[in-house]
Amino acid sequence: MGRVSSRRGIARVRLALLAACLAGTFGCRGEQAPAAAEREVHVAAAADLKFAFDDLASEFQGKNPGIKVSATYGSSGNFYAQLSNKAPFDLFLSADIDYPRKLIDSGLALKDSLFVYAVGRIVVWVPNGSRLDVNKLRIKAVADPSVKKLAIANPKHAPYGRAAEAALKRSGVYDAVKDRLVLGENIAQTAQFVESGSADVGIIALSLALAPTMRDKGHYWTVQLDAYPQMEQSGVIMAWAKDTQAARALRDFMTGKEGQVILKRYGFMLPGE
């Protein structure tokens, strides 16, 4: 009888432990599958994407709760230099297509991962207090005698800076304004220069002119597309990406209907438009 009682007691203990395990009281290794580790995609993103991609990443994470998106923003050229030295990013979102192509050619990015997600646009932006009528003067507003400083992104490593420089040269005003240029490290810093009053006028990304922090603080004129080389904003997955499946899922969301709606909201043209 003693042995039977003992066995019954052990059985009761085992049942109690199992019940606790099912209720989540104990970790119960071996009894249930461990929680999946959080997946993460580290993104190096062009500065013009700051607000648009923040919204896009939030939407993506809402639909993919197991994947976290961590974005760092800066100039595409600087990111290219960092990625050439194998900086720890999984996905690169450039403001042009040349840098991603170079990374593929160097064997640093997956060959089949190149994608175009948008076409960038530039605008001439002035703060609300400015007397410049950019809608009337258009790009020639930057050469007005009242303009002491004109902000553009640094053409050496920022595609938006190269687009601004090309538009200034095509319009015939570059020589008149070249000594007034203030160069931002990236297009976001360029926008800060003119928003803060450090520059009188700026040539910035349309996506930033439409961003919550700037849309009510100034007005702009959109530079015609034929004034500068088309900016095919492109992305690529790095060869050392830790979770290529998650990176591809983010890429597919960005190029899919929902992602494209968000990008269009911030003034980006869509591929093929």
C-alpha positions in Angstrom: 0.0 0.0 0.0 2.9 2.4 0.8 4.4 1.9 -2.6 1.0 2.5 -4.3 0.4 5.7 -2.3 3.9 6.9 -3.2 3.3 6.2 -6.9 0.0 8.0 -6.7 1.7 11.0 -5.0 4.4 11.2 -7.7 1.7 11.1 -10.4 -0.2 13.9 -8.7 3.0 16.0 -8.7 3.7 15.3 -12.3 0.1 16.3 -13.2 0.5 19.5 -11.2 3.7 20.4 -13.0 2.2 19.7 -16.3 -0.8 21.9 -15.5 1.6 24.7 -14.4 3.6 24.3 -17.5 0.5 24.6 -19.7 -0.6 27.7 -17.7 2.8 29.3 -18.3 3.9 29.2 -14.7 7.2 27.5 -15.4 9.5 27.5 -18.5 8.9 23.7 -18.9 11.8 23.1 -21.3 11.0 20.0 -23.4 7.3 20.4 -22.8 6.6 23.2 -25.2 8.5 25.0 -28.0 10.6 28.0 -26.9 9.4 31.4 -28.0 10.9 32.4 -31.4 13.8 34.8 -31.1 13.0 38.3 -32.5 14.2 38.8 -36.0 15.7 42.1 -37.0 16.6 43.9 -40.2 19.2 46.6 -40.0 18.7 49.1 -42.8 21.0 51.8 -44.1 18.6 54.3 -45.7 19.1 57.5 -47.7 18.2 60.6 -45.7 15.3 61.5 -47.9 13.5 58.4 -46.7 13.5 59.5 -43.0 9.7 60.1 -42.6 8.4 57.9 -45.4 10.4 54.9 -44.3 9.5 55.4 -40.7 5.9 55.1 -41.6 6.6 52.2 -44.0 8.6 50.3 -41.3 5.8 50.8 -38.8 3.2 49.4 -41.1 5.5 46.5 -42.0 6.1 45.6 -38.4 2.4 45.8 -37.6 1.8 43.1 -40.3 5.0 41.1 -39.4 5.2 41.3 -35.6 8.1 38.9 -35.4 10.4 41.2 -37.4 11.9 44.4 -36.1 13.2 47.1 -38.5 16.1 49.3 -37.3 16.9 52.1 -39.7 19.9 54.5 -39.8 19.7 57.5 -42.2 22.5 59.3 -44.0 24.0 60.1 -47.4 24.0 57.2 -49.9 27.7 57.8 -50.8 28.8 57.6 -47.1 26.8 54.4 -46.7 28.4 53.0 -49.8 31.9 53.6 -48.3 30.8 52.0 -45.0 29.3 49.0 -46.8 32.4 48.6 -48.9 34.1 47.9 -45.5 31.3 45.5 -44.5 29.4 47.8 -42.2 26.8 45.6 -40.2 23.7 46.4 -42.3 21.4 43.9 -43.9 19.6 46.1 -46.4 20.8 49.3 -48.2 18.3 51.8 -49.6 20.1 54.2 -51.8 18.9 57.5 -53.3 20.3 56.2 -56.7 20.9 53.0 -58.4 24.7 53.3 -59.0 25.8 52.6 -55.4 23.8 49.3 -55.1 25.0 48.2 -58.5 28.6 48.8 -57.4 28.1 46.7 -54.3 26.8 43.8 -56.4 29.7 44.1 -58.8 32.1 44.0 -55.9 30.4 40.8 -54.5 29.2 42.6 -51.4 25.5 42.3 -52.1 23.3 39.5 -53.4 23.2 39.5 -57.2 19.4 38.9 -57.4 18.4 41.4 -54.8 18.6 44.7 -56.7 15.3 46.6 -56.8 14.0 50.0 -57.6 11.5 51.3 -55.1 10.9 54.9 -56.1 12.0 57.9 -58.2 13.1 60.9 -56.2 12.3 64.5 -57.0 13.8 67.8 -55.9 12.2 71.1 -55.1 13.3 74.7 -54.4 12.1 75.4 -50.9 11.9 78.7 -48.9 10.5 79.4 -45.4 7.2 81.1 -45.0 8.8 84.4 -44.2 10.7 84.6 -47.4 9.9 87.3 -50.0 11.0 85.0 -52.8 8.1 84.0 -55.1 9.4 80.5 -56.0 6.3 79.7 -58.0 6.9 82.7 -60.3 10.7 82.7 -60.3 11.1 78.9 -60.2 14.7 77.7 -60.0 16.0 81.2 -60.9 14.8 82.3 -57.4 18.1 80.9 -56.0 20.0 83.5 -58.0 18.0 86.5 -56.6 20.3 89.2 -55.1 18.6 88.7 -51.7 19.9 85.2 -51.5 23.1 85.1 -49.5 23.2 81.3 -48.9 21.8 78.5 -51.0 21.7 75.0 -49.4 22.2 71.8 -51.4 23.5 68.4 -50.4 27.1 67.7 -51.0 27.3 66.4 -54.6 30.4 64.3 -53.7 28.4 61.7 -51.9 24.8 62.7 -52.0 22.7 61.9 -55.1 20.3 64.7 -54.2 23.3 67.1 -54.3 24.3 65.9 -57.7 20.7 66.4 -58.9 20.6 69.9 -57.5 23.9 70.8 -59.1 22.8 69.4 -62.5 19.5 71.4 -62.3 21.5 74.6 -61.4 23.8 74.1 -64.4 21.0 73.2 -66.8 19.1 76.4 -65.8 22.2 78.5 -66.3 22.4 79.9 -62.8 25.2 77.7 -61.4 28.0 80.2 -61.9 25.9 83.0 -60.3 25.3 80.9 -57.1 28.3 78.6 -56.7 30.0 81.0 -54.2 26.8 81.1 -52.1 26.4 77.3 -51.7 26.1 75.8 -48.3 26.6 72.0 -48.5 24.7 69.6 -46.2 26.3 66.3 -45.3 23.0 64.7 -46.6 19.7 66.0 -47.9 18.1 65.9 -44.4 20.8 68.2 -43.0 20.4 70.4 -46.1 16.7 70.8 -45.3 17.6 71.7 -41.7 19.9 74.5 -42.9 17.1 76.2 -44.8 14.4 75.4 -42.2 16.5 76.9 -39.4 17.4 80.0 -41.4 21.1 79.1 -41.8 20.4 79.3 -45.6 17.9 81.6 -47.4 16.7 78.9 -49.9 17.4 75.2 -50.4 17.1 72.6 -53.1 15.8 69.6 -51.1 13.9 66.3 -51.6 10.2 66.6 -52.2 9.7 63.9 -49.6 11.2 66.2 -46.9 9.2 69.2 -48.1 6.0 67.1 -47.5 7.2 65.7 -44.1 5.3 66.8 -41.0 8.2 68.9 -39.7 8.4 71.0 -42.8 5.2 71.1 -44.8 3.6 74.0 -42.8 6.9 75.9 -42.4 7.5 76.9 -46.0 6.5 76.5 -49.7 8.2 75.1 -52.7 8.4 74.8 -56.4 9.0 71.3 -57.9 11.9 71.2 -60.4 11.0 69.7 -63.7 12.2 66.1 -64.2 14.2 66.8 -67.4 16.5 69.3 -65.5 18.5 66.5 -63.8 19.3 62.8 -64.3 16.5 60.5 -63.1 17.0 59.4 -59.6 16.1 55.7 -59.5 16.1 55.1 -55.8 17.2 51.5 -55.4 17.9 48.9 -52.7 20.0 45.8 -52.3 20.4 43.0 -49.7 23.9 42.7 -48.4 25.8 39.4 -48.8 26.3 39.1 -45.0 22.7 39.8 -44.1 21.8 37.7 -41.0 18.2 37.1 -42.1 17.8 37.3 -45.8 14.3 36.0 -45.6 13.3 38.9 -43.4 15.2 41.4 -45.6 13.4 40.1 -48.6 10.0 40.3 -46.8 10.7 44.0 -46.1 11.8 44.6 -49.7 8.6 42.9 -51.0 6.5 45.1 -48.7 8.3 48.2 -49.9 7.7 47.4 -53.5 4.2 46.1 -53.0 0.9 48.0 -53.0 1.0 49.1 -49.4 4.6 50.3 -49.4 4.2 52.1 -52.7 1.1 54.0 -51.4 3.2 55.3 -48.5 6.0 56.4 -50.7 3.6 58.1 -53.1 2.1 60.0 -50.1 5.6 61.6 -49.6 5.9 62.7 -53.2 7.9 59.9 -54.6 7.2 58.8 -58.1 6.7 55.1 -58.5 8.9 53.0 -60.9 7.4 53.1 -64.4 5.4 56.3 -63.9 
